[in-house]
Amino acid sequence: MKLRLTGLFILLIALGAAAQITVRVVSIPLNTPNNQDVYIAGSFNGWDPGATLYILHPNADKVREITFTPSVGTHEFKFTRGSWATVEGTSQGSYIPNRKFTYNGTPSTIDLTISGWEGSSNVNSTASDQVSILTDSFYIPQLNRYRRIWLYLPKNYTTSTLSFPVLYMHDGQNLFDKKTSFAGEWQVDEALDSLDKSGYNVAIVVGIDNDGGKRLDEYSPWLNSKYGGGEGDKYIDFIAQTLKPYIDRNYRTIPDADHTGIMGSSMGGLISMYAGIKYPNVFGRIGAFSSSYWFSSQCFEYVNYTGVGTNSYFYMIAGDKEGGSQVKDMNTMYEELKQSGASDAQLFKTSHIDGQHSEWYWRREFPKAFLWLFEKKSTGTIDNNNTLSFSMYQSGDFIFFKDIDGSDRQSILFYDISGRLIAENPVSNAVDINRLGLNNGLILIRIGNVTKSIFIRR
């Protein structure tokens, strides 16, 4: 009996070993550097672009191939040369969507061709005039590394004395410029330029490049036995303790948590959620798109153990076509946040039938997330010219002001409760409500850097 069980066990192992998929690259671009490895990265290996276990090796016919056993189902993937900076593209060097294969548990072979490498030809930059590179080598003392930092400044930054909210975003290569993107562009700059043109207050955006092979390590404070992680704590400390103070010192920002956000997708969503929980007094606006909560169940335990800041706001999305447990995990995180003290007003979540784990999806949803996080809760931009104090009251159809300091340098700004500027008036002792078109209800009034509210009744 023992021999029979042993034989059955060996047979099962043999059957399991046979049930694999082989991916072969039958042609690679002529401009591929000599002796450079080609990797496969996808949903089956945590999208690690440089995992040594996923190098394609030449077979007897000198065709690069790899054989492995993914989970049953549909997987998305791409080929790289070891980092997302060297991901495959079209023959002209442009972006291509993720590839897909479906594995049903039986052996199969897929023959594919790599047409080109993204960015390898003269792809035009798509970054708007508001985007610049702060530096290619910002030092990260917490990790002893250097990183490229992008900066988006609102159009009226250089023509005003206003200060602005700040949004910190991960995967900087994909935010502003098709030329540098490795999986498509979010078009953050175009989105904010459009919102600004439509009359909304926008923010400074600080984009932080990922480090390619270190991305999974930096985007999770918790270890995953298969994919790594564990450096997320130091990475977030870098943003909170080093990068943010630098930005606040050198640019006109509104530095409090109410006007500071952090946002990312996939692993970037996971680390953004962690940042919002760890530093509620630094990051008060959190955008978590298609978050990789699967990477470690400790993310839920951490929220439960730490609690939620009373002034933190969380915007979460996931797509039904992402596969895995994306929507389920988002719903679990939503419930954890509620049970840990967040009110309904602090939370927003939604899933989309067509949503995929892709930049096009996050690009489409970014403007809505930005408006909910900043326009809905923020009181907008403020002027750097100092006003020490003022008082006001309503009488009839007028709002009367007194004790306004520095009146020769100020305007009176009127905002609705979403933070949108609805009227502006030179400083005077009385303002005609009818002339400015102010309606009944709560409005915010700002002079200099002082904001007060008043309920208009007529």
N, C-alpha and C positions, 0 to 999 in steps of 0.2 A: 504493500500500500504506500509505503514511504517513497519507493522508487517511482511509482506511478505519479504521485503528486509532484515529485521533483521534475519528472519529464514534462508534465503539464505546465509547470512553472517556466521551464526553459522554452517550451513552445510559445507560451504567451509573450515572453520577452522577445523571441524571434519575430513574432507577428507584429509586436509593437514597434520594433526597430525597422521593419519593412514599411510600416505606414508612415512615410515621410514625404516631404515635397522637395524637389530639386529645382532650383532657379539657376538658369544658365544665361549668361550675357554673351551672345554670339558676335556682337560687334560693339566696339567702343570708339569714341571720337579720336581722330588722328592727333588732335592737340593734347591728348592725355599725357601728362608727364611720364617719362620712362620710369619703370620700376615702382610706380605708385599703386598701392593697394586700392581695390574697389570694395566698398562695404554695402550691405543692405540694412536699412533702418526702417522700422515700422511699428505697427501696433503690437507686434509679437515680441519686441525687445525694448519696449519703453521709448521708442524713437531715439535710441542712442546712435548717433551718426558714426561713432568710431569704436564700436564694440568689437574687440578682437575675435570673439567667437563667431562673428558674422562677416568675416572677410571672405570674398569669393576667391578660390584658388584655381589655378590652371589644371585642367584634366589632361589626359593623354593626348587629346587633340588640341591642346593649348587654348581651350575655351574656358573662361572663368566661370566657376559654378560653386554653389553651396547647397548642401542638403541638411535639412533640419525638420523638426516636428513642431509645428505651431498648434494652437488650440483649434478645434473645429469651428468653422465659421468664416466670415469674410474679413480679410485684413487689408489695410492700406499700407503702402510702403514707398520708399524712394531709394535710389542708389546715391552714394556719396564717395568722396575720396578721403573720408576720415573726419569731416566736420561739416556743419551746415553751411559754412562759407564755401564749400566745394561740392555742393549738391548738383545733381543732374538738372539739365534744362533742355530747351529746344536747340536745334542746330545753330540758331542765331544767338544763343545765350540767354534766352528769356525764360520766364517761369513756366513750369508745367504743373498741372494738378497731380495729386497723389495717385500712384498706381494702385491697383486692387487685384487680389486673387482670392478665391474661395477654396477652402480646404475641407473636404468631407470625411477625412479619416483614412482615405485610401491613397496609395502611392501615386504621385504624378510628377510630371516634369514641365516646366514653363521655359520657353526660349524667348528672350527679350533682347532689344537693341537699345543702347544708350546713344541718343542723337547728339547731345552736347552737354556742356557744363554751364550752369547758370552764371552769368556775369563774365563769361569768357570772351565775348565780343563787345562791340561798341553799343551796349544797351544804354539808352539815354536815361539820365537821372529824372525822376518824377517828383523829387522833393520841392516843395513850394519855397518861395523867397523867405518865408518865416522860419525855415529850418536851417540849422547850422550844426557843425560838429564842435562841441565844447572842447574836447581833446580826444586824441586817439589813445591816450595812455594815462587815464586817471588812476592813481594808485589806490589799491584796496588794502589797507594795512591789516585788516582782520584776516585776509587770506593770502597776503603777500603776492598779489597779482595786479595786473593793469587791465584797464578796460576802456573801450571807446564809449563816450557819452554824447548823446544827441540832445539838441535843445530846440524846442519850438517856442517862439515868442509871439504873442498876439499882435495883430497888425498895428494896433494903437499903442504898443509898448514904447516905441521910440518917439512918438508924437504927443505923449501925455506924461503926467506925473503919477498915473494910477499904479496901484499895486494889484497883484493878481493871485488867484488860487494856483496851486501847483499839483499836477498829476504825475506821479512816477510810474513808468511802465517798463516791463521786462521785454526781452527779445527785441532790442532796439533796431536790429537789422531789418525787421519786418514792419516797422511802424510807419515810415515816411517815404521810403525810396524803393522803387522796383529794382533798381540797379544793385542794391545790396541785399534784397530779400532772399531768403532761402526757401520760402514756402508760400510766396505771395505777399502782397502789401496790405496793411490795414487802412492806408490812406487817412491817417489821423490828421495830418495837416490840411488836406482838402476838406475833411469833415468840419474841422474847427473854423477854417476860413469861411465856409458856407454858413455855419451857425452865426459867426460874427457879422456877416453881411445881412443876416436875417434879424439882427438886433439883439442877439443873446450875448451875455457875458461869457467869455471863454477863458481858458487857463493857460499858464505856462506848462509845457509838457517836457519832462526829462526822460529820455529813453536810454536804457542801459543795455548794451549788447550782452548777449549770452556768450559763454566761453566755449561753445561747441562741445567738446568732449567732457567738460565739467558742468554742463547745463543741469543734468539730473542731480549731481551732487549739490550744486548751489541752490537749486529750487526746492529742496526738501530738508527740513531739520531732522527728519527721521530716516533711519536706514531701511533700505529694502534689500533683502538678501540676494536678489537677482540683479537689481539695477543700480545699486549704490545709494546715494543721498548722504545726509548727515552734515552738510556744510551750510544748510539754509539759515541756521541761526546766525552764523558769522556774516552771511551775505546780507541779511536784513539789518543786522547791526551796522554794517557798512552804510546802507542807505540812510538809516535813522541817525547815526552818530557822526558820519563823515560827509557823505554826499549832500544830505539835506542842509546841514549847517553851512556848507560851502555855497550852495545855491541861495540860501537866505541872506548870506553876507554880501553876495555879489550881484543879486538881482532884486527887483522890487517885488517881493512876495508878501502874501498874507500868511504868516508862518504857523498859525494855530491849526489844530487838528480839524476844525470845522472847514478849513479851506485847503486841506492837504489830502490827496487821494493816492491810492496805489492800485494798479490794475494789471491783469495778465490773463493769459489763456493756457489751458492744459496744465502743465507743471507750473506755469506762471500764475495760473489761478489759484493753485494750491498754496504757493508761497505768498501770494497777496492776502489770502485769507489768514494765513499764519501771522503776517505782519500786522493786520488789523486787530488780531486778538492779543498779540504780544505788546504792541505799542498803541493802545487806544488813544493816548494823549499826543500821538504824533500823526497817525493816519486815521482820519475820521471817515473817509469815503473809500469803500473797498469795492472793486469790480472784479468778479471771479467768473470767467468765461470757461465753460467746458472743463472744469477743474478736475485734476487727476487725483481725486480723493482715494482712488484704488491703490495708490502708491504705498499708503500706510494708513491703517485704521486708527493709528494714534492721533490723526488729525481731529477725529470726532471726540476722542477722549480729552484732547488738549482744550478744546472749546468748553467741554463740560467741566473740566477742572479749573480753568482760568476764569471763565465768565466773559461777559460782553460789556463793553463800555456803554454808558448811558447815552452818549452822543455819537455813537458809531452807526454808520449806515452801510448796508450790504446789498449789492446788486448781483444776482446770479442768473446765468442762462445755461442751458444744455440742449442739445439737439437729439431728436428721436433717431436720427440716422447715424449717430456716432458709434453705435455698437456698445457692447459691454454693459456696464451698469451706470452710465453717466447720469441719466435722469434720476434714477433711483438714489444714487449717491448724493445728488444735489438736494433732493427732497429730505434725505437723512440729515444733511448739514443744516438745512433750513430749520428742521425740528430741533436739532441740537442748539442752534442759536436762540430759538424761542425759549427752550427750557433753561437756557443759561442766562436769561434776563432780557433778551431783545424784545421790543414791542413790535406789533405789526407794522407800525409806521417806520421802523428802522430796517425793514426787510422787503426785498422784492425778488421774486423768482419767476421764471417762465421757461417753458420748453417750446420748441418749434418742430413741427412735423418734418420740415425739410432740412433741419439743422444738421450739419456735418462737422466733423473735427477738422476744420479748415479755416484758413485766413479769410476767405470770401464771406463766411458766415459771421465771423467776429467783426469784419469790416462793416457789414450791413447793420449789425446790432450796436456798434460803438456809439453813434450819435444819441440813440435813445438812452443808453446807459449813462453817458456823460451828462445829459440834461437832468436825468433823475437824481444823480449823485450831487451835482453842483448847483444847477438852477433851482431845483426844488427845495434844497436845504440851505444853500449858501446865500448870503446877503450881498453877493457880488463883489465888484472891485471897490477899492477905497482910494482916496487921494492921500498922497504923502504929506501935503501941507498940513501942519498941525492946527487943529482947533481944540482948544482946551475944554470948552463947555458951551452949551447953549440951552435955553429953555423955550418951550412953545406951548400954545394952547389954541383951541378953535373957538371962534365966536362968529356966528352966522356963517357966511360963505367965505370966510377968511381964516387962514392959519397965521397967528401972530408969533413973532420970534423976538427974543431979547437975549442979552448977554452973549452975543456972538463975537468971539475973538478972531482976529485976523480977517475981518470981513472983506478987506480989499483984495484978498487972494482967493476967495472961495465962491463956489456956487452951491445952491441947495439942490440936492439930488433926491428924487422921489422914486422908490422901488415898490413893486407889488410884493406879496408875501413869498413868491417864488424866487425873488432876488432879481427880477428883470427891471431895468431902468425904464420908467414910464413917463418921466417929466424932469425938466431941469429949469432952474430959475436963478437969476442973479440974487445974491444975498440982499435982502431987504427986510424991513420990519413986519411986512404983511404980504401974504401970497394969496391971490384970488383962486379959490378952489375951482370955480367954474371955468376960468380962463385956461387953466392947466388940464381940464378934463378929468379931474380926480373923482372917482366914484366912492360911494359909501363903502365902509369896511376898513380893515386894518391895512395900513401902509407903513413903510419904513422910510425914514427921512435921515439923510446923511449930509453932514457938513464937515469937510476935512476928514479926519479919521474917527469922528464920533457919529454913531448911529443910534437913533431913537425911534420908537414906534408911536403911532397915534391912530385912534379909531375915528374915522370921519363919520359924522352924523349930520344929516340935514333934514 
